[in-house]
């Protein structure tokens, strides 16, 4: 019976059983058993009928389906015949769960192919998808079961095992779809697995709500599972799943990328949604999923990088093989190159066999009527016996055809290369050997053409043979290089066909005259063809052509009697190679050298410096305000700025020096031939000065100011040390302000190590809550009454004692530790303010707390402020938050919404250090603020500078016009206080009134009011 009839009868039988199951629910035990065991029997029939190469995976699928069927039957018997009410867990549950590992083994076995097993991206993608679905299962299926107090421990474990098994099955199905070419069997297996998954998911959901009945829509999913998997085994394509095949790499489509990104973001979306809704349950589980998916995404990225590295290595091997094929002069030589290539591409020590069969009529079954350039796999035993014996005991052989679709004369099938090894190794060879085989076909075609030339003794026949070839063939005298014959294609290269009697060297560009003489001499002294060389041919019209030349000594052939040269026009090929080489070593945006080229030049410069005694310098250049340009003007303007910086940098450097862009806004310069380090310092100074001049980008002046780190070969012996030391010096230069350059000194390393140690100690201080707060009074200038206190953090270091913020805040900002420190300061300050209110009454001063931009942008900051106020019992109007203008540089709607929300609850907002940032006056009109704090930079000179006094007066008037209060910082003299009071500034703080106080001293200060009026 044909496969089509078998499938039709099976489908009709399963449809009849499904209809009977829903029509006669009283007989569901018998009918359900028939449905399940019909699917099991179909798999057995498929195994016997088609005899797949590996029948073990189908056996696992059959056993898994059988366990599911037995479990269903047992469950129905317990509930219907013996009257047990929901026997959970029971033996049937154990059978259900035992099904999942068996089915998983089967699906993995079906999707196991040599190339697929080497491809780590497929299982990684499956794991990422599994992680995303696992989190959803945790939220909707697993956690409700685990935390269901009505279930016993065993019931919980079994309830959790079901969705885990479904996720595992879904992952293996995804791997099968990704690895195996589409076929009816794959479609049926996928449909059945989805039916099982849907049935299990809906069954779990209805179980959570405590209802389910036999014959409902849930059972339809299991029926689809039984029917489809049985049909998959009965389809003839089931044997193809385990048949050796060439697996082609699949491109990652946009849909695949979007889908994978969605599954990577699922844990993060769940986390953000839970935090936003305030109903985040089991946060550590969700965080674990977020971390896991992030690590998987990193591993996936590293896999792509490793794959690219492997492709690069294989490409190098293929290029080497192509060069060897170009110099091969016999078919045996081509065969040796192919075997050598296979040995080079395989892992060391891998056993293999290689046989070359030419299309000479001896083995016609190896050469299909329609030529094919793609490799294919066959069982070694199915090959002709004499060839199978040469290939050894390997089960599978890879056939790489040597064919030319556009071969002008003869059968396009030139030959076939047979490689036998284990399936894993063959899958690794299939694609590179296809490329090499295509080049080998060209090489053999060239060899056969040369053999044909030498075999015929008729010059007329020789001319007819080569008349249509694109390559130019010359016969020249070994002494002097006089041309005796030129093929009809000579005008395509030389621009003229009249070459008889001319000297070959005169037709080649003058720098290559020596190459012509050397090649002819070498060819005359060798028995075989010499390696190819590149010549530039100068045409009569002045144009030039790049040619690839090979030469062979045929002086002993009576019909030739000279040296035969083959010239091929490779002008476009060499131009493309040059462009690719330029792209590999230069930055595409600026045209400067990239990191790879820069590192190579450093190594070369160091080697030269060791001989001539000069100094090599490396400059790391980082733009100071590039992020501001990108954020305010956009990335297009940022790219224009980078190009302009690259041009100006190239203008400043000497012609022997090299400028490079390492990435982002990072540039570098290599200074060679310097007499001492001072010369390199002068170059750095010129670069800083050149980049300090603003750039004009789209009629806007944009700052390109940069910081530079310098290292010299006087302190380093290799490229790695130079780069590392320049990076350290740049780190120090950036820390000392904008537009600075610093040269590496040995003590810099110690300073950076100390900075790292300070970061580690900060972690411990955060854990131990070692930070204390001191409070500086904010007083009303006319009355001297304390209106508020600014909270100032202090760190009592175990060895260095009391540290002020300037000694550790910068490190905390860099590392992100400022968020934790700020949270501790916020809570402690609010707690102390609440205590003042309880002891001094409702008129107690407010507390003002500095908030860093990074802390303010941290998720949940506004909620943390509300929580701290609620926990301490402090009214919101007793709290003022001080922010800096750097927080407002970007038009971030979320930040403005948070500021508005804080002020709506009563919390006041002050802008600190006013006048020292960007566009300060423009922000006063739009930002929701209450207070402006004038920086001590203005107040310290107000009494000595009339211009400064007028400026402060203008700021105070502007603030009052906008309805803002003004607080002057850094008041240390009475004259400053009196002058500020006269111009309308109501509040101030500084050492004139009091230095920072402890909480207890602050309470005494506010009650005693020792501030002079």
Secondary structure as the mmCIF struct_conf table of DSSP 4:
data_model
#
loop_
_struct_conf.conf_type_id
_struct_conf.id
_struct_conf.beg_label_comp_id
_struct_conf.beg_label_asym_id
_struct_conf.beg_label_seq_id
_struct_conf.end_label_comp_id
_struct_conf.end_label_asym_id
_struct_conf.end_label_seq_id
HELX_RH_AL_P HELX_RH_AL_P1 UNK A 3 UNK A 23
HELX_RH_3T_P HELX_RH_3T_P1 UNK A 25 UNK A 27
HELX_RH_AL_P HELX_RH_AL_P2 UNK A 28 UNK A 50
BEND BEND1 UNK A 53 UNK A 53
HELX_RH_AL_P HELX_RH_AL_P3 UNK A 56 UNK A 76
HELX_RH_PI_P HELX_RH_PI_P1 UNK A 77 UNK A 81
BEND BEND2 UNK A 82 UNK A 82
BEND BEND3 UNK A 85 UNK A 86
BEND BEND4 UNK A 89 UNK A 89
HELX_RH_AL_P HELX_RH_AL_P4 UNK A 91 UNK A 110
TURN_TY1_P TURN_TY1_P1 UNK A 111 UNK A 111
HELX_RH_AL_P HELX_RH_AL_P5 UNK A 114 UNK A 118
HELX_RH_AL_P HELX_RH_AL_P6 UNK A 120 UNK A 137
HELX_RH_PI_P HELX_RH_PI_P2 UNK A 138 UNK A 142
HELX_RH_AL_P HELX_RH_AL_P7 UNK A 143 UNK A 146
TURN_TY1_P TURN_TY1_P2 UNK A 147 UNK A 147
TURN_TY1_P TURN_TY1_P3 UNK A 149 UNK A 150
BEND BEND5 UNK A 151 UNK A 151
HELX_RH_AL_P HELX_RH_AL_P8 UNK A 153 UNK A 179
BEND BEND6 UNK A 180 UNK A 180
HELX_LH_PP_P HELX_LH_PP_P1 UNK A 181 UNK A 182
HELX_RH_AL_P HELX_RH_AL_P9 UNK A 184 UNK A 208
TURN_TY1_P TURN_TY1_P4 UNK A 209 UNK A 210
TURN_TY1_P TURN_TY1_P5 UNK A 214 UNK A 215
BEND BEND7 UNK A 216 UNK A 216
HELX_RH_AL_P HELX_RH_AL_P10 UNK A 217 UNK A 234
BEND BEND8 UNK A 235 UNK A 235
HELX_RH_3T_P HELX_RH_3T_P2 UNK A 236 UNK A 242
BEND BEND9 UNK A 243 UNK A 243
HELX_LH_PP_P HELX_LH_PP_P2 UNK A 248 UNK A 251
HELX_RH_AL_P HELX_RH_AL_P11 UNK A 254 UNK A 277
TURN_TY1_P TURN_TY1_P6 UNK A 278 UNK A 278
BEND BEND10 UNK A 282 UNK A 282
HELX_RH_AL_P HELX_RH_AL_P12 UNK A 283 UNK A 327
BEND BEND11 UNK A 330 UNK A 330
HELX_RH_AL_P HELX_RH_AL_P13 UNK A 331 UNK A 345
BEND BEND12 UNK A 346 UNK A 346
HELX_LH_PP_P HELX_LH_PP_P3 UNK A 347 UNK A 347
TURN_TY1_P TURN_TY1_P7 UNK A 348 UNK A 349
STRN STRN1 UNK A 353 UNK A 358
BEND BEND13 UNK A 360 UNK A 362
HELX_RH_3T_P HELX_RH_3T_P3 UNK A 364 UNK A 366
BEND BEND14 UNK A 367 UNK A 367
BEND BEND15 UNK A 369 UNK A 370
BEND BEND16 UNK A 374 UNK A 374
STRN STRN2 UNK A 376 UNK A 379
HELX_RH_3T_P HELX_RH_3T_P4 UNK A 380 UNK A 382
BEND BEND17 UNK A 383 UNK A 383
HELX_RH_AL_P HELX_RH_AL_P14 UNK A 385 UNK A 390
TURN_TY1_P TURN_TY1_P8 UNK A 391 UNK A 393
BEND BEND18 UNK A 395 UNK A 395
STRN STRN3 UNK A 396 UNK A 403
TURN_TY1_P TURN_TY1_P9 UNK A 405 UNK A 406
BEND BEND19 UNK A 408 UNK A 410
BEND BEND20 UNK A 412 UNK A 412
STRN STRN4 UNK A 413 UNK A 421
HELX_RH_AL_P HELX_RH_AL_P15 UNK A 423 UNK A 455
HELX_RH_AL_P HELX_RH_AL_P16 UNK A 459 UNK A 466
TURN_TY1_P TURN_TY1_P10 UNK A 467 UNK A 468
BEND BEND21 UNK A 470 UNK A 471
STRN STRN5 UNK A 472 UNK A 476
TURN_TY1_P TURN_TY1_P11 UNK A 478 UNK A 480
STRN STRN6 UNK A 482 UNK A 482
STRN STRN7 UNK A 483 UNK A 486
HELX_RH_3T_P HELX_RH_3T_P5 UNK A 488 UNK A 490
HELX_RH_AL_P HELX_RH_AL_P17 UNK A 491 UNK A 494
BEND BEND22 UNK A 495 UNK A 495
BEND BEND23 UNK A 497 UNK A 497
TURN_TY1_P TURN_TY1_P12 UNK A 500 UNK A 501
STRN STRN8 UNK A 503 UNK A 503
HELX_RH_AL_P HELX_RH_AL_P18 UNK A 504 UNK A 507
STRN STRN9 UNK A 508 UNK A 508
HELX_RH_3T_P HELX_RH_3T_P6 UNK A 510 UNK A 512
HELX_RH_AL_P HELX_RH_AL_P19 UNK A 513 UNK A 525
BEND BEND24 UNK A 527 UNK A 528
HELX_LH_PP_P HELX_LH_PP_P4 UNK A 529 UNK A 532
STRN STRN10 UNK A 533 UNK A 538
HELX_LH_PP_P HELX_LH_PP_P5 UNK A 539 UNK A 539
TURN_TY1_P TURN_TY1_P13 UNK A 540 UNK A 541
BEND BEND25 UNK A 542 UNK A 542
STRN STRN11 UNK A 544 UNK A 554
TURN_TY1_P TURN_TY1_P14 UNK A 555 UNK A 556
BEND BEND26 UNK A 557 UNK A 557
TURN_TY1_P TURN_TY1_P15 UNK A 558 UNK A 560
STRN STRN12 UNK A 562 UNK A 569
HELX_RH_AL_P HELX_RH_AL_P20 UNK A 571 UNK A 585
STRN STRN13 UNK A 586 UNK A 586
TURN_TY1_P TURN_TY1_P16 UNK A 588 UNK A 590
BEND BEND27 UNK A 592 UNK A 592
STRN STRN14 UNK A 593 UNK A 593
HELX_RH_AL_P HELX_RH_AL_P21 UNK A 595 UNK A 612
STRN STRN15 UNK A 615 UNK A 623
BEND BEND28 UNK A 624 UNK A 625
HELX_RH_AL_P HELX_RH_AL_P22 UNK A 626 UNK A 633
HELX_RH_AL_P HELX_RH_AL_P23 UNK A 635 UNK A 652
BEND BEND29 UNK A 653 UNK A 653
TURN_TY1_P TURN_TY1_P17 UNK A 655 UNK A 656
BEND BEND30 UNK A 657 UNK A 657
STRN STRN16 UNK A 658 UNK A 663
TURN_TY1_P TURN_TY1_P18 UNK A 664 UNK A 665
STRN STRN17 UNK A 666 UNK A 674
BEND BEND31 UNK A 675 UNK A 676
HELX_RH_AL_P HELX_RH_AL_P24 UNK A 677 UNK A 692
BEND BEND32 UNK A 693 UNK A 693
HELX_LH_PP_P HELX_LH_PP_P6 UNK A 694 UNK A 694
STRN STRN18 UNK A 695 UNK A 697
TURN_TY1_P TURN_TY1_P19 UNK A 698 UNK A 699
STRN STRN19 UNK A 700 UNK A 702
STRN STRN20 UNK A 706 UNK A 712
TURN_TY1_P TURN_TY1_P20 UNK A 713 UNK A 714
BEND BEND33 UNK A 715 UNK A 715
BEND BEND34 UNK A 717 UNK A 718
HELX_RH_AL_P HELX_RH_AL_P25 UNK A 719 UNK A 735
TURN_TY1_P TURN_TY1_P21 UNK A 736 UNK A 736
BEND BEND35 UNK A 738 UNK A 739
STRN STRN21 UNK A 741 UNK A 743
HELX_RH_AL_P HELX_RH_AL_P26 UNK A 746 UNK A 768
TURN_TY1_P TURN_TY1_P22 UNK A 769 UNK A 769
STRN STRN22 UNK A 771 UNK A 780
TURN_TY1_P TURN_TY1_P23 UNK A 781 UNK A 783
STRN STRN23 UNK A 786 UNK A 797
TURN_TY1_P TURN_TY1_P24 UNK A 798 UNK A 800
STRN STRN24 UNK A 801 UNK A 803
HELX_RH_3T_P HELX_RH_3T_P7 UNK A 805 UNK A 807
TURN_TY1_P TURN_TY1_P25 UNK A 808 UNK A 808
HELX_RH_AL_P HELX_RH_AL_P27 UNK A 809 UNK A 815
TURN_TY1_P TURN_TY1_P26 UNK A 816 UNK A 817
HELX_RH_AL_P HELX_RH_AL_P28 UNK A 818 UNK A 840
TURN_TY1_P TURN_TY1_P27 UNK A 842 UNK A 843
HELX_LH_PP_P HELX_LH_PP_P7 UNK A 844 UNK A 845
STRN STRN25 UNK A 846 UNK A 850
HELX_RH_AL_P HELX_RH_AL_P29 UNK A 853 UNK A 857
BEND BEND36 UNK A 858 UNK A 858
TURN_TY1_P TURN_TY1_P28 UNK A 859 UNK A 860
HELX_RH_AL_P HELX_RH_AL_P30 UNK A 861 UNK A 872
TURN_TY1_P TURN_TY1_P29 UNK A 873 UNK A 873
HELX_RH_3T_P HELX_RH_3T_P8 UNK A 876 UNK A 878
STRN STRN26 UNK A 879 UNK A 883
HELX_RH_3T_P HELX_RH_3T_P9 UNK A 885 UNK A 888
BEND BEND37 UNK A 889 UNK A 890
HELX_RH_AL_P HELX_RH_AL_P31 UNK A 893 UNK A 904
TURN_TY1_P TURN_TY1_P30 UNK A 905 UNK A 906
STRN STRN27 UNK A 908 UNK A 914
TURN_TY1_P TURN_TY1_P31 UNK A 915 UNK A 915
BEND BEND38 UNK A 916 UNK A 919
HELX_RH_AL_P HELX_RH_AL_P32 UNK A 920 UNK A 926
BEND BEND39 UNK A 927 UNK A 927
BEND BEND40 UNK A 930 UNK A 930
STRN STRN28 UNK A 931 UNK A 934
HELX_RH_AL_P HELX_RH_AL_P33 UNK A 936 UNK A 939
TURN_TY1_P TURN_TY1_P32 UNK A 940 UNK A 944
HELX_RH_AL_P HELX_RH_AL_P34 UNK A 946 UNK A 961
TURN_TY1_P TURN_TY1_P33 UNK A 962 UNK A 963
STRN STRN29 UNK A 965 UNK A 968
BEND BEND41 UNK A 973 UNK A 973
HELX_RH_AL_P HELX_RH_AL_P35 UNK A 974 UNK A 982
TURN_TY1_P TURN_TY1_P34 UNK A 983 UNK A 984
STRN STRN30 UNK A 987 UNK A 988
BEND BEND42 UNK A 990 UNK A 990
TURN_TY1_P TURN_TY1_P35 UNK A 991 UNK A 993
STRN STRN31 UNK A 997 UNK A 997
HELX_RH_AL_P HELX_RH_AL_P36 UNK A 999 UNK A 1008
TURN_TY1_P TURN_TY1_P36 UNK A 1009 UNK A 1009
#
